[in-house]
Amino acid sequence: MDYPPQRRLMGAGPSDVPERVRAAMARPTLGHLDPAFQDFMETLKTRLRRLYRTKNRMTFPFSAPASAAMEAALFALADAGDAVAVVVHGAFGARLVEMANRQQLIVHRLDVPWGEAPDPDALDELLRRHPDIRLVAFVHAETSTGVAADAAALSAVAQRHDCLTLVDAVTSLGGTPVDPDEWGLDFVYSGSQKCLSAPPGLAPVTISDRALAWMRERRTPARSWFGDVLEIARYWDGASGRSYHHTAPSNALYALDEALAVFLDEGHEAAFARHRHCHEALVAGLDALDLALLPAPAHRLPQLNAVRVPDGLDEARLRHRLLERHGIEVSAGLGPLAGQVFRIGLMGWSARLPNVLAVLVGLEDALKAQGRNFPEGAAAAAALAAFDRGIGNRNPGPETARPQAARAAS
Ligand SMILES: *Cc1c(COP(=O)(O)O)cnc(C)c1O
């Protein structure tokens, strides 16, 4: 490869990075303690707080992919021998369990069939049975299944049992509402490359004062040196003077900051609506191709669409044709869903009507190449019609979860 090919990134991440954001990476590299860079850090933190709609002082980008922030969050909020509850409704919940096991935590799993949403009452029952649990970890937007968990309701249950919450908002942040303050989430991490459409490799985190106090009171330091969140927070906070912890990846951070500027310019509600409308258009088009999504409508994430593979279809061949002929990346199924679904992402900058139409045209072509027949252009026409209607009520998205949250809180 002399130069990377131009793709449409419509898989499970990364998403397409706008030119303006990529160009930001070409700005001059600065030292991590340069006063000009420290000014920039403050701007970036302010933007991150606006993105997360939080007052949390400890809101900063972790210098590593989201999986590293996931691991650091566990190291920060629990120590070997501590009992934790982990909700597993897909591959990323399973990854949390794997990490927790390696950290020798005592893991109580709440297993949910993949494709379904976690039941807050089942969490309540688990916490009742195990009063020693002090931490509840769950994935808000399960990228492996396209399911949205009701973060507010799960958090309300955790709080009733006096547990801290560790929440994976990697795929939700920027695509659907994430409200750490309103929902009482204690440690939330995300990733730069999903609905924020920044280059991969950074993980914005926000930490409640409650979690911070817990971390400061713990008797033993976190068992990861690089992942010691308190130390990293000290560098990003700067209140007691900054000193070297690791070399901040300045150019990648410029890009993240620019991506936040793009997002905040558009506004939260407009961005969420754009994701919803593209999802509705996509679903209408998929329907015209006899393709169905895995999750029930009430729990669907607009930004990640797990499509069931029809009987007899070679989905690897389908994805190959999409990539090689149409320049479109979609993702395979993970774990037990490998071969059962393929995943179409509508994340961040990738969530635009031309992309929806392109993937539907590509799918129609790829399905026809495997002997299936559809009226020419029917999928794209259905998608356009749905987009124009701006269907408001077919998939209200994760907001439907609110009444349940209110119940759990009462
Ligand atoms: C992508 C993803 C991650 C991991 O992000 P990396 O940047 O690849 O480490 C974690 N959780 C969820 C829900 C994801 O979608």
The ligand as a MOL file (V3000), in Angstrom:
LIG
                    3D

  0  0  0     0  0            999 V3000
M  V30 BEGIN CTAB
M  V30 COUNTS 15 15 0 0 0
M  V30 BEGIN ATOM
M  V30 1 C -14.8790 -0.3020 20.2530 0
M  V30 2 C -15.3220 -0.6130 21.6280 0
M  V30 3 C -14.4160 -0.7810 22.6860 0
M  V30 4 C -12.9340 -0.8590 22.4780 0
M  V30 5 O -12.3870 0.2580 21.9070 0
M  V30 6 P -10.8580 0.1980 21.4170 0
M  V30 7 O -10.5740 1.6230 21.0840 0
M  V30 8 O -10.8760 -0.7100 20.2370 0
M  V30 9 O -10.0430 -0.3360 22.5180 0
M  V30 10 C -14.9140 -0.9790 23.9500 0
M  V30 11 N -16.2240 -1.0170 24.1930 0
M  V30 12 C -17.1370 -0.8850 23.2080 0
M  V30 13 C -18.5800 -0.9270 23.5310 0
M  V30 14 C -16.7000 -0.6670 21.8990 0
M  V30 15 O -17.5970 -0.5350 20.9210 0
M  V30 END ATOM
M  V30 BEGIN BOND
M  V30 1 1 1 2
M  V30 2 1 2 3
M  V30 3 2 2 14
M  V30 4 1 3 4
M  V30 5 2 3 10
M  V30 6 1 4 5
M  V30 7 1 5 6
M  V30 8 2 6 7
M  V30 9 1 6 8
M  V30 10 1 6 9
M  V30 11 1 10 11
M  V30 12 2 11 12
M  V30 13 1 12 13
M  V30 14 1 12 14
M  V30 15 1 14 15
M  V30 END BOND
M  V30 END CTAB
M  END
